[in-house]
């Protein structure tokens, strides 16, 4: 996953920090210097900037939707292969589904706008009166449509794969849904790599390999979640975020002496060195809360 490393901060909007990776400038130069149908390279640059804005709007859709369901989202990183909104929705299928689906829904909302402008311009002579502007509008319309279709492919971690995972979460649970989405994603990405090699598209090959690595990471995470799901659970406690009871056993590790211990049995204190922990991490969703927030009310 892209991080802020190697990125520059562009601005902060609605509480979200937007970063741009340095490699984006390389991609910008590469695409604007290729042969194109515009009268000058300035229009080609505008096309890439339009792609930038569409991707940015898409990522803000994820971030704002995540916040609307009580999740956290304060970082977006834009890089040559697209953008990533670092969203952390509550670990519930409905919250996850809305946080992921909101990104493609932004492109869905833009689709009639772009097509409407394109057909209006086509029937009012824009192609002859302003050929560069009309070509830009046509290309931006195509870009938005292609991004929407590509993102909805059921390949994890694309939005389509994550939407599939959220839908499978309802009947099959968190770990099994991630496992299924990752396996389907690996099968899909093998096909994507084959198409990219057949087409000789270097950019698509790079993107497909990146997606394949993330599919594998999702599969490993699913296996870890499946192991945790089989462990007996402690009664009387539940994670405030995902509402899952914590597993029994010495599964937490002291940050000072590295001793493994059951934090719920020792009241969030290391039995070896006595270190006290104000926050206890949920091994299912990764969130941290005070021990008092974990306790279920009696009666």
C-alpha positions in Angstrom: 0.0 0.0 0.0 1.3 3.5 -0.8 2.2 5.6 2.3 3.2 9.2 2.9 6.9 8.2 2.4 8.1 9.8 -0.7 5.1 12.0 -0.9 4.5 15.7 -0.5 1.5 17.2 1.3 -0.8 19.2 -1.1 -3.5 20.5 1.2 -5.9 19.6 4.0 -9.6 19.6 3.2 -12.5 18.6 5.4 -10.1 17.2 7.9 -8.4 15.0 5.4 -4.7 15.4 4.5 -4.0 14.9 0.8 -0.5 13.7 -0.3 1.0 13.3 -3.7 3.7 10.7 -4.4 6.8 11.9 -6.2 6.3 9.1 -8.9 3.1 10.9 -10.0 5.3 13.6 -11.6 7.2 11.0 -13.5 3.9 9.5 -14.8 2.6 13.0 -15.6 5.7 13.7 -17.8 5.4 10.3 -19.4 1.8 10.6 -20.4 1.9 14.2 -21.4 4.9 13.7 -23.7 3.3 10.8 -25.6 1.8 11.4 -29.0 -1.8 12.8 -28.7 -4.5 14.3 -30.9 -4.5 17.7 -29.3 -3.1 20.8 -31.0 -0.5 21.2 -28.1 0.7 19.4 -25.0 -1.2 21.8 -22.7 -4.4 20.0 -23.4 -2.8 16.6 -22.7 -1.7 18.0 -19.3 -5.3 19.1 -18.6 -6.4 15.6 -19.4 -4.0 14.2 -16.7 -5.1 16.8 -14.2 -8.7 15.9 -14.9 -7.8 12.3 -14.1 -6.2 13.6 -10.9 -9.4 15.4 -9.9 -11.7 12.4 -10.6 -9.5 10.1 -8.6 -9.3 12.6 -5.7 -13.1 13.0 -5.7 -13.5 9.3 -5.7 -11.2 8.9 -2.7 -13.0 11.7 -0.8 -16.2 9.7 -1.4 -14.6 6.8 0.6 -13.4 9.1 3.4 -16.6 11.0 4.0 -18.7 7.8 3.8 -16.4 6.2 6.4 -16.8 9.1 8.7 -20.6 9.0 8.3 -20.7 5.5 9.9 -18.4 6.4 12.8 -15.1 5.4 11.2 -11.8 7.3 10.9 -10.5 8.7 7.6 -7.9 11.5 7.6 -5.4 10.6 4.9 -5.5 10.3 1.1 -2.4 9.4 -1.0 -2.4 9.9 -4.7 0.2 8.1 -6.8 0.6 6.9 -10.4 -1.6 3.7 -10.0 -4.5 5.7 -8.6 -5.3 6.8 -5.1 -5.8 5.4 -1.7 -8.1 6.7 1.0 -6.9 5.4 4.4 -10.3 4.5 5.9 -11.0 2.6 9.1 -14.7 2.0 9.3 -16.3 0.1 12.2 -15.7 -3.6 11.7 -19.3 -4.4 10.6 -20.3 -5.5 7.1 -22.8 -2.6 6.6 -20.3 0.1 7.6 -17.6 -1.5 5.4 -20.0 -1.8 2.5 -21.0 1.8 2.6 -17.4 3.1 3.1 -16.2 1.2 0.0 -19.2 1.6 -2.3 -19.3 5.4 -1.8 -16.1 5.8 -4.0 -17.6 4.2 -7.2 -20.9 6.0 -6.5 -19.0 9.2 -7.0 -18.1 8.0 -10.5 -21.7 6.9 -11.0 -22.9 10.4 -10.2 -20.3 12.0 -12.5 -21.3 9.7 -15.4 -24.6 11.4 -16.5 -22.9 14.8 -16.1 -20.0 14.0 -18.4 -22.1 12.1 -20.9 -24.7 14.9 -20.9 -22.1 17.6 -21.6 -20.6 15.4 -24.3 -23.8 14.8 -26.2 -24.8 18.5 -25.7 -21.5 19.6 -27.2 -21.7 17.0 -30.0 -25.1 18.3 -31.2 -24.1 22.0 -30.9 -21.0 22.0 -33.0 -18.3 22.0 -30.3 -16.2 19.6 -32.2 -15.7 22.2 -34.9 -15.9 25.4 -32.8 -13.5 24.1 -30.0 -12.0 20.8 -31.1 -9.4 20.6 -28.3 -12.0 21.3 -25.6 -14.4 18.8 -27.1 -11.8 16.1 -27.4 -10.8 16.8 -23.7 -14.5 16.4 -22.7 -14.8 13.1 -24.6 -11.6 11.7 -23.1 -12.5 12.7 -19.6 -15.9 11.0 -20.1 -14.1 7.9 -21.2 -11.7 8.1 -18.3 -14.5 8.3 -15.7 -16.3 5.4 -17.3 -13.2 3.2 -17.5 -12.2 4.0 -13.9 -15.7 3.0 -12.7 -15.7 -0.3 -14.7 -12.2 -1.1 -13.6 -12.8 -0.4 -9.9 -15.9 -2.6 -9.9 -14.0 -5.7 -11.0 -14.5 -8.3 -8.3 -10.7 -8.4 -7.7 -9.5 -7.7 -4.1 -8.4 -5.1 -3.1 -10.2 -3.1 -5.9 -13.4 -1.5 -4.8 -15.4 -4.3 -6.5 -13.5 -7.0 -4.6 -14.0 -5.2 -1.3 -17.7 -4.7 -2.0 -17.9 -8.4 -2.7 -16.1 -9.1 0.6 -18.6 -6.9 2.5 -21.6 -8.6 0.9 -20.2 -12.0 1.8 -19.5 -10.8 5.3 -23.2 -10.8 6.1 -23.8 -14.6 5.7 -20.2 -16.0 6.1 -18.4 -13.8 8.6 -15.4 -11.5 8.6 -12.6 -14.1 8.0 -14.4 -16.3 5.5 -15.6 -13.4 3.5 -12.0 -12.0 3.2 -10.7 -15.5 2.3 -13.3 -15.9 -0.5 -12.8 -12.4 -1.9 -9.0 -12.9 -1.9 -9.2 -16.2 -3.7 -11.6 -14.8 -6.3 -9.3 -11.8 -6.6 -6.3 -14.0 -7.3 -8.1 -15.9 -10.0 -9.3 -12.6 -11.5 -5.9 -10.9 -11.4 -4.3 -13.9 -13.1 -6.7 -13.2 -16.0 -5.9 -9.5 -15.8 -2.1 -10.2 -16.1 -2.8 -12.5 -19.1 -4.8 -9.7 -20.8 -2.1 -7.2 -20.0 0.7 -9.4 -21.4 -1.4 -10.2 -24.5 -2.1 -6.5 -25.1 1.6 -5.6 -24.3 0.4 -2.9 -21.9 3.3 -2.3 -19.5 1.3 0.0 -17.2 -1.5 -2.6 -16.9 1.0 -5.3 -16.1 2.5 -3.2 -13.3 -1.0 -2.5 -11.9 -2.0 -6.2 -12.1 1.2 -7.3 -10.3 0.5 -4.7 -7.5 -3.1 -6.0 -7.2 -1.8 -9.6 -7.1 0.5 -8.7 -4.1 -2.4 -7.2 -2.3 -4.6 -10.2 -3.0 -2.0 -12.4 -1.4 -1.7 -10.1 1.6 -5.5 -10.3 2.0 -5.3 -14.1 1.8 -2.7 -14.2 4.6 -4.8 -11.8 6.7 -7.8 -14.0 6.2 -5.9 -17.1 7.4 -4.8 -15.2 10.5 -8.4 -14.1 11.2 -9.6 -17.7 10.7 -7.2 -18.9 13.4 -8.3 -16.3 15.8 -11.9 -17.0 15.1 -11.5 -20.7 16.3 -10.1 -19.7 19.7 -12.7 -19.8 22.6 -14.0 -16.4 23.7 -14.0 -14.7 27.1 -17.5 -13.9 28.4 -18.3 -10.6 30.0 -16.2 -8.5 27.5 -16.8 -7.2 24.0 -14.9 -4.9 21.7 -16.7 -1.5 21.6 -16.0 -1.3 17.8 -16.6 -4.7 16.3 -18.6 -6.0 19.3 -16.6 -9.3 19.3 -15.7 -11.0 22.6 -11.9 -11.2 23.1 -10.2 -14.6 22.6 -8.9 -16.6 25.6 -5.2 -17.0 26.0 -1.9 -15.3 26.2 -2.2 -13.5 22.9 -1.1 -10.0 23.9 2.6 -9.2 24.3 4.2 -6.7 26.7 6.0 -3.9 24.8 8.7 -3.7 27.5 9.7 -7.3 28.5 8.0 -9.1 25.5 6.1 -11.5 27.8 3.0 -13.0 26.3 0.0 -12.6 28.6 -3.8 -12.6 28.7 -4.6 -8.9 29.3 -8.2 -9.6 30.4 -7.0 -12.0 33.1 -4.4 -9.5 34.4 -6.5 -6.3 34.2 -4.3 -4.9 31.4 -1.0 -5.3 33.3 2.0 -7.4 32.4 2.4 -10.2 35.0 6.2 -10.2 34.5 7.3 -6.5 34.7 4.1 -4.9 35.9 3.7 -2.5 33.0 0.2 -1.2 32.9 -1.6 -0.6 29.6 -4.2 2.2 29.3 -5.5 0.8 26.0 -6.2 -2.8 25.0 -6.1 -3.8 21.3 -8.8 -5.9 19.7 -7.2 -8.8 17.9 -10.2 -9.0 15.5 -10.5 -5.4 14.3 -7.2 -3.8 15.6 -8.9 -1.0 17.5 -7.7 0.0 21.0 -9.9 0.9 23.9 -9.6 1.3 27.7 -10.3 -1.9 29.6 -13.4 -0.3 31.1 -14.9 0.1 27.7 -14.7 -3.6 27.0 -16.8 -4.7 30.0 -20.4 -5.6 29.2 -22.9 -4.1 31.6 -24.3 -6.6 34.1 -28.0 -7.5 33.8 
